[in-house]
Amino acid sequence: MSAAAFDPGWLRHRIVIEAATPAGDGAGGETLAWATVATLWSRIDPVAASERSAGEHLATVATHRVTIRWRDDVTGGMRVAYRGRYFRIAATRDPDETQRYLELTAIEERP
């Protein structure tokens, strides 16, 4: 998909971008909590799927491309929440170096 031919009307999935924040567990350790960074419209496209061994069973790993309007506060390590599904952001890129859109490579792991 060429960025020049991208139609903003394709941004039809309402997502939440979340960042990991450590929180004390009351026993001297830390647990991982997720804080909302932004709620915005996006396009979600499946790219690839595979299986991997997870202990005694296979887990499905699906890679998606999530396209959003340009933001400079979204980085790898954050996650996308969409309809009870979670996608770990592995990488971000500006597809045409114009800072109009941001493409996220996101990985969904399902048991």
N, CA, C and O of each residue as an XYZ file, in Angstrom:
444
protein
N       0.833     -1.171      0.000
C       0.000      0.000      0.000
C       0.879      1.235      0.000
O       1.719      1.403      0.883
N       0.697      2.063     -0.943
C       1.433      3.318     -1.024
C       0.818      4.337     -0.075
O      -0.404      4.451      0.012
N       1.654      5.070      0.630
C       1.148      6.066      1.562
C       0.397      7.166      0.822
O      -0.540      7.746      1.372
N       0.794      7.466     -0.425
C       0.119      8.495     -1.202
C      -1.314      8.083     -1.504
O      -2.183      8.944     -1.645
N      -1.578      6.786     -1.607
C      -2.911      6.292     -1.922
C      -3.693      5.916     -0.671
O      -4.778      5.345     -0.777
N      -3.172      6.221      0.504
C      -3.837      5.856      1.748
C      -5.049      6.747      1.977
O      -4.950      7.972      1.907
N      -6.189      6.130      2.251
C      -7.430      6.844      2.508
C      -7.667      6.910      4.021
O      -7.768      5.859      4.654
N      -7.757      8.090      4.624
C      -7.978      8.187      6.072
C      -9.259      7.489      6.523
O      -9.389      7.160      7.703
N     -10.202      7.256      5.621
C     -11.430      6.538      5.944
C     -11.172      5.090      6.309
O     -12.047      4.430      6.869
N      -9.985      4.583      6.001
C      -9.627      3.209      6.352
C      -9.327      3.071      7.846
O      -9.246      1.952      8.352
N      -9.162      4.177      8.553
C      -8.886      4.133      9.986
C     -10.221      3.912     10.708
O     -10.846      4.868     11.167
N     -10.654      2.653     10.806
C     -11.979      2.344     11.333
C     -11.972      1.489     12.592
O     -13.035      1.176     13.126
N     -10.797      1.106     13.074
C     -10.692      0.301     14.289
C     -10.322      1.215     15.462
O      -9.293      1.890     15.421
N     -11.147      1.237     16.495
C     -10.869      2.068     17.677
C      -9.972      1.263     18.610
O     -10.382      0.222     19.125
N      -8.744      1.743     18.831
C      -7.765      1.020     19.637
C      -7.308      1.861     20.818
O      -7.551      3.066     20.879
N      -6.645      1.202     21.747
C      -6.018      1.875     22.883
C      -4.538      1.509     22.858
O      -4.188      0.330     22.803
N      -3.673      2.512     22.898
C      -2.233      2.288     23.018
C      -1.911      2.326     24.509
O      -2.299      3.261     25.209
N      -1.200      1.306     24.992
C      -0.867      1.212     26.407
C       0.640      1.086     26.596
O       1.333      0.493     25.770
N       1.135      1.651     27.692
C       2.553      1.560     28.047
C       2.669      0.821     29.371
O       1.848      1.000     30.270
N       3.700     -0.012     29.481
C       3.942     -0.764     30.713
C       4.495      0.166     31.778
O       5.385      0.975     31.516
N       3.951      0.039     32.989
C       4.451      0.804     34.119
C       4.606     -0.144     35.298
O       3.670     -0.869     35.634
N       5.770     -0.148     35.928
C       5.958     -1.029     37.083
C       5.153     -0.517     38.276
O       5.075      0.688     38.517
N       4.564     -1.438     39.008
C       3.791     -1.089     40.206
C       4.220     -2.014     41.335
O       4.398     -3.214     41.127
N       4.384     -1.461     42.515
C       4.774     -2.265     43.672
C       3.710     -3.299     44.001
O       2.514     -3.034     43.877
N       4.154     -4.487     44.424
C       3.203     -5.551     44.754
C       2.960     -5.656     46.256
O       2.248     -6.558     46.697
N       3.532     -4.757     47.048
C       3.322     -4.759     48.481
C       4.248     -5.688     49.242
O       4.246     -5.689     50.473
N       5.035     -6.474     48.536
C       5.956     -7.407     49.184
C       7.400     -7.107     48.791
O       8.278     -7.958     48.935
N       7.639     -5.908     48.300
C       8.991     -5.524     47.913
C       9.307     -5.783     46.456
O      10.373     -5.388     45.984
N       8.422     -6.427     45.736
C       8.637     -6.708     44.315
C       7.821     -5.763     43.450
O       7.224     -4.804     43.938
N       7.808     -6.049     42.186
C       7.051     -5.231     41.247
C       6.190     -6.112     40.368
O       6.547     -7.247     40.054
N       5.054     -5.572     39.979
C       4.215     -6.208     38.973
C       4.103     -5.236     37.808
O       4.431     -4.057     37.941
N       3.646     -5.726     36.689
C       3.527     -4.911     35.490
C       2.083     -4.458     35.337
O       1.171     -5.284     35.302
N       1.874     -3.158     35.247
C       0.554     -2.580     35.007
C       0.616     -1.847     33.669
O       1.690     -1.450     33.219
N      -0.537     -1.673     33.043
C      -0.593     -1.007     31.746
C      -1.380      0.288     31.881
O      -2.511      0.288     32.367
N      -0.778      1.391     31.448
C      -1.404      2.711     31.495
C      -1.763      3.151     30.082
O      -0.982      2.953     29.152
N      -2.927      3.740     29.920
C      -3.379      4.215     28.615
C      -2.560      5.427     28.178
O      -2.426      6.402     28.917
N      -2.014      5.349     26.960
C      -1.283      6.464     26.357
C      -2.226      7.261     25.467
O      -2.216      8.492     25.489
N      -3.046      6.554     24.678
C      -3.968      7.220     23.760
C      -5.052      6.247     23.313
O      -4.838      5.037     23.249
N      -6.213      6.800     23.008
C      -7.298      6.055     22.371
C      -7.497      6.712     21.014
O      -7.748      7.915     20.936
N      -7.386      5.929     19.943
C      -7.420      6.524     18.614
C      -7.929      5.547     17.564
O      -8.128      4.361     17.829
N      -8.132      6.075     16.376
C      -8.596      5.274     15.248
C      -7.394      4.708     14.506
O      -6.345      5.345     14.415
N      -7.567      3.489     13.973
C      -6.461      2.828     13.284
C      -6.989      1.913     12.191
O      -8.192      1.701     12.042
N      -6.055      1.391     11.445
C      -6.322      0.317     10.484
C      -5.480     -0.865     10.941
O      -4.298     -0.708     11.247
N      -6.084     -2.043     10.989
C      -5.372     -3.248     11.400
C      -5.399     -4.239     10.252
O      -6.469     -4.633      9.790
N      -4.216     -4.645      9.788
C      -4.090     -5.607      8.699
C      -3.272     -6.801      9.164
O      -2.156     -6.623      9.651
N      -3.803     -8.025      9.024
C      -2.989     -9.206      9.334
C      -1.886     -9.352      8.291
O      -2.109     -9.128      7.102
N      -0.689     -9.731      8.752
C       0.453     -9.863      7.847
C       0.890    -11.316      7.730
O       1.064    -11.827      6.624
N       1.068    -11.984      8.865
C       1.557    -13.367      8.852
C       1.092    -14.075     10.116
O       0.735    -13.443     11.109
N       1.105    -15.404     10.055
C       0.771    -16.219     11.232
C       1.665    -17.443     11.244
O       2.045    -17.966     10.197
N       1.995    -17.892     12.455
C       2.816    -19.091     12.598
C       2.510    -19.722     13.941
O       1.740    -19.182     14.735
N       3.119    -20.867     14.186
C       2.967    -21.534     15.464
C       4.337    -21.678     16.097
O       5.350    -21.794     15.408
N       4.348    -21.669     17.421
C       5.593    -21.909     18.131
C       5.287    -22.795     19.325
O       4.155    -22.849     19.806
N       6.305    -23.479     19.790
C       6.151    -24.364     20.939
C       6.152    -23.533     22.208
O       7.044    -22.713     22.425
N       5.142    -23.751     23.046
C       5.045    -23.058     24.326
C       4.799    -24.109     25.395
O       3.659    -24.412     25.746
N       5.890    -24.653     25.901
C       5.757    -25.724     26.892
C       5.291    -26.999     26.222
O       5.965    -27.531     25.339
N       4.137    -27.487     26.645
C       3.620    -28.746     26.111
C       2.602    -28.542     24.999
O       2.014    -29.516     24.527
N       2.379    -27.321     24.573
C       1.405    -27.086     23.510
C       1.943    -26.074     22.508
O       2.986    -25.457     22.726
N       1.220    -25.914     21.414
C       1.590    -24.940     20.396
C       0.809    -23.657     20.618
O      -0.365    -23.693     20.987
N       1.455    -22.530     20.395
C       0.802    -21.224     20.492
C       0.823    -20.586     19.107
O       1.802    -20.716     18.373
N      -0.243    -19.909     18.759
C      -0.327    -19.203     17.486
C       0.236    -17.796     17.662
O      -0.113    -17.089     18.607
N       1.100    -17.406     16.753
C       1.678    -16.068     16.761
C       1.247    -15.389     15.473
O       1.563    -15.863     14.382
N       0.525    -14.279     15.594
C       0.049    -13.552     14.420
C       0.674    -12.160     14.408
O       0.664    -11.455     15.417
N       1.211    -11.780     13.268
C       1.802    -10.457     13.102
C       0.814     -9.581     12.337
O       0.242    -10.005     11.333
N       0.624     -8.374     12.814
C      -0.291     -7.426     12.187
C       0.432     -6.115     11.915
O       1.415     -5.778     12.575
N      -0.073     -5.387     10.935
C       0.385     -4.023     10.689
C      -0.752     -3.113     11.141
O      -1.869     -3.202     10.632
N      -0.462     -2.246     12.092
C      -1.451     -1.305     12.621
C      -1.032      0.080     12.143
O       0.080      0.524     12.428
N      -1.913      0.764     11.421
C      -1.609      2.089     10.898
C      -2.419      3.117     11.676
O      -3.634      2.986     11.823
N      -1.729      4.143     12.174
C      -2.371      5.226     12.915
C      -1.880      6.555     12.358
O      -0.910      6.602     11.601
N      -2.556      7.630     12.736
C      -2.031      8.956     12.385
C      -0.728      9.167     13.161
O      -0.542      8.584     14.230
N       0.155      9.981     12.638
C       1.494     10.174     13.203
C       1.433     10.589     14.666
O       0.671     11.476     15.052
N       2.254      9.924     15.465
C       2.486     10.282     16.871
C       3.957     10.020     17.142
O       4.530      9.079     16.592
N       4.570     10.831     17.975
C       5.973     10.585     18.302
C       6.141      9.965     19.685
O       7.265      9.809     20.161
N       5.027      9.610     20.334
C       5.116      9.025     21.666
C       4.793      7.533     21.686
O       4.581      6.967     22.759
N       4.753      6.890     20.528
C       4.494      5.449     20.451
C       5.811      4.750     20.108
O       6.471      5.101     19.130
N       6.185      3.763     20.919
C       7.457      3.074     20.729
C       7.280      1.564     20.880
O       6.247      1.081     21.343
N       8.314      0.843     20.477
C       8.331     -0.596     20.695
C       8.268     -0.883     22.190
O       8.791     -0.113     22.997
N       7.635     -1.981     22.556
C       7.477     -2.333     23.959
C       6.109     -1.946     24.500
O       5.666     -2.477     25.519
N       5.445     -1.029     23.824
C       4.076     -0.700     24.199
C       3.163     -1.783     23.621
O       3.638     -2.715     22.972
N       1.863     -1.663     23.853
C       0.939     -2.620     23.259
C      -0.327     -1.926     22.790
O      -0.669     -0.830     23.233
N      -1.008     -2.606     21.876
C      -2.290     -2.156     21.343
C      -3.362     -3.061     21.925
O      -3.239     -4.285     21.879
N      -4.411     -2.463     22.471
C      -5.561     -3.223     22.954
C      -6.713     -2.972     21.980
O      -7.032     -1.828     21.658
N      -7.332     -4.068     21.515
C      -8.440     -3.957     20.563
C      -9.421     -5.095     20.816
O      -9.098     -6.261     20.587
N     -10.602     -4.763     21.282
C     -11.680     -5.732     21.495
C     -11.240     -6.963     22.287
O     -11.535     -8.093     21.899
N     -10.542     -6.744     23.387
C     -10.116     -7.848     24.243
C      -8.889     -8.592     23.754
O      -8.491     -9.593     24.349
N      -8.286     -8.112     22.676
C      -7.057     -8.705     22.138
C      -5.916     -7.732     22.408
O      -6.117     -6.520     22.488
N      -4.706     -8.294     22.549
C      -3.534     -7.467     22.829
C      -2.432     -7.771     21.822
O      -2.133     -8.930     21.535
N      -1.839     -6.714     21.297
C      -0.786     -6.808     20.297
C       0.442     -6.079     20.832
O       0.374     -4.883     21.116
N       1.554     -6.779     20.971
C       2.805     -6.182     21.425
C       3.450     -5.444     20.258
O       3.639     -6.021     19.187
N       3.788     -4.171     20.459
C       4.414     -3.387     19.396
C       5.885     -3.751     19.323
O       6.642     -3.511     20.263
N       6.284     -4.329     18.203
C       7.668     -4.752     18.014
C       8.501     -3.661     17.343
O       9.693     -3.531     17.620
N       7.879     -2.878     16.462
C       8.613     -1.835     15.739
C       7.637     -0.784     15.235
O       6.444     -1.046     15.079
N       8.164      0.414     14.984
C       7.378      1.496     14.392
C       8.144      2.051     13.203
O       9.373      1.989     13.156
N       7.399      2.597     12.237
C       8.078      3.229     11.101
C       7.168      4.247     10.432
O       5.945      4.105     10.433
N       7.769      5.251      9.875
C       7.084      6.266      9.093
C       7.193      5.808      7.639
O       8.277      5.897      7.061
N       6.106      5.319      7.026
C       6.221      4.668      5.720
C       6.740      5.555      4.587
O       7.392      5.054      3.671
N       6.467      6.852      4.628
C       6.951      7.719      3.547
C       7.716      8.935      4.058
O       7.932      9.892      3.315
N       8.126      8.900      5.326
C       8.940      9.956      5.940
C       8.278     11.336      5.875
O       8.969     12.346      5.740
N       6.943     11.384      5.968
C       6.237     12.663      5.955
C       5.563     12.971      7.287
O       4.972     14.040      7.446
N       5.641     12.071      8.226
C       5.009     12.190      9.534
C       3.501     12.407      9.431
O       2.915     13.167     10.202
N       2.880     11.717      8.454
C       1.417     11.728      8.351
C       0.833     10.502      9.026
O      -0.172     10.592      9.731
N       1.463      9.356      8.809
C       0.989      8.097      9.374
C       2.149      7.365     10.030
O       3.313      7.608      9.712
N       1.816      6.467     10.950
C       2.801      5.645     11.623
C       2.353      4.200     11.499
O       1.218      3.866     11.840
N       3.229      3.350     11.016
C       2.938      1.922     10.917
C       3.594      1.190     12.075
O       4.788      1.347     12.329
N       2.801      0.391     12.775
C       3.288     -0.399     13.890
C       3.319     -1.852     13.464
O       2.329     -2.354     12.932
N       4.422     -2.535     13.679
C       4.465     -3.984     13.517
C       4.111     -4.534     14.884
O       4.836     -4.335     15.859
N       2.985     -5.230     14.940
C       2.463     -5.697     16.234
C       2.271     -7.209     16.207
O       1.834     -7.776     15.206
N       2.599     -7.839     17.306
C       2.555     -9.310     17.398
C       1.504     -9.722     18.422
O       1.559     -9.325     19.585
N       0.554    -10.521     17.971
C      -0.476    -11.063     18.858
C      -0.141    -12.524     19.110
O       0.003    -13.310     18.173
N      -0.018    -12.878     20.372
C       0.252    -14.274     20.729
C      -0.987    -14.841     21.381
O      -1.517    -14.287     22.344
N      -1.441    -15.964     20.834
C      -2.635    -16.609     21.375
C      -2.309    -18.032     21.768
O      -1.624    -18.744     21.034
N      -2.800    -18.452     22.933
C      -2.561    -19.849     23.348
C      -3.335    -20.837     22.505
O      -3.242    -22.044     22.727
